[in-house]
Amino acid sequence: MTLQSLGAACALSVSLAASAQQVSIGTSVPGSIYHQTGTVVAQLLNEKAGVGTTIQPFASPNVFIPSVNAGDMQLGLANIAEVSYALEGSDHFKGRPNKELRAVAVMYPLRSAIFVRKDSPIKTLNDLKGRPAVDGFTSQKIILPLLDAMYATVGMTRKDLRGVQVPNVTVGADAFAAGKTDMFFFAIGAPKPREVDASVGGIRMISLPNTPQAEAAVKKHFPYGYLRLEKPNPGSIGVLEPGYSLAYDAIVFAGTKTPDDVTYRTAKVMYENAKAMGEAAPPFRLFDAKNMGKDLGALQYHPGAIKFYKEIGIWQGK
C-alpha cells in the first residue's frame, strides 16, 4: 500500500454490488488524523471489499455527524466522545440528539498533545501561563473540553493563557507555525505535526503529569479520556522523550440507514488488513483487531458490524 495509491483511492469509484450505491466517508480536512486514516479505510473498501467509496472532508466531525445520522452519508470518523455527545444531545449537541448513530469499529487511541517549539523555554504546562495559545475552535468544539482537561491537570484554566481564536486544529497549527501562538494542539501521529516540525525547526510535546490528581482532573472534564505513556518513535513527531498524552478512542461510525452489508464489509476489511493499515498510516499501528468491537456503553453497534464480530468471535458488546 503506497501513499500514491492512497491518494488515488479517494477518487476511485466502484459499484457496490450488494447495495448498488456509492458510499461516502466523512472525515476532517487534509492534514488531520481522520483524513489520513479515513483515506486508508476508503482504499481498502474500494480495492478489497468491492465498496465504491469516496472521502468527504469537513472542518470537523461535529459538522458532518448529523448527515450520517440522517442517512445522507454512510460512514464517518470521529472520537467516541463526540459521537456520544451527538447521540444523547449533550454538550455542543445540546438539544439536538442524533439517535440513529451506531458504532462500526474502534480504530485506535487518539493521543492528543500540546506542542511547542523544540528550543522553547516552555517545559511544563504551567510555563504556558500568560502566553498566546490556540483557543476558540468554533468549528471543532470537541477540542475545548480536551484543553480544559489538560490544563486542569496542573490546576490551570484556559483563562490563564492569552487565547488566540482559531476554528480548528489545522488552522491552529498554522497559527503556531506563523508565530502567532506559543503552542498548538494536535493528535500525535497525524500528518500536520510533521509539516509544522519541518517548518519551524522542530517541535516538542509537553507532557501531562502522571498523578492520581491529574487522572481525576481528566475524568472530571473529559470522562472518555485517560493518560497514556508516549515514547519516541518515527511515527510520533514531537515526542522527544517519554511523556503522557490525553488519549481516547477514535471510531468508525454509521447511521441506522447505512446498509448492513456496508458496515459488515467495513469491519471485515479492517480486521483482515490490520498490517496494511499500519504501514499506510502511523495511527493504525495502534489498531487492535481483537478489540475493534469492544463495548462502548450507550453507543450501540450497527447490526452489520455485530454480525461480523460474532462470526469471528470478538464481539464484546451487549
RANOR-V714992 format. One record per run of one state. SS is the DSSP state (a for helix, b for strand, c for the rest). FROM is the first residue (numbers start at 1). TO is the last residue. Records with the same first field share a line. If there is no record, write none. Layout:
SS = FROM-TO + FROM-TO
This chain:
c = 1-2 + 12-22 + 28-32 + 49-52 + 58-60 + 71-74 + 89-90 + 94-100 + 118-124 + 129-131 + 137-141 + 153-157 + 161-161 + 167-168 + 178-183 + 188-190 + 201-202 + 207-211 + 222-225 + 231-242 + 256-259 + 273-273 + 281-281 + 287-288 + 292-300 + 302-302 + 313-318
a = 3-11 + 33-48 + 61-70 + 80-88 + 91-93 + 125-128 + 142-152 + 158-160 + 169-177 + 191-200 + 212-221 + 260-272 + 274-280 + 282-286 + 289-291 + 303-312
b = 23-27 + 53-57 + 75-79 + 101-117 + 132-136 + 162-166 + 184-187 + 203-206 + 226-230 + 243-255 + 301-301
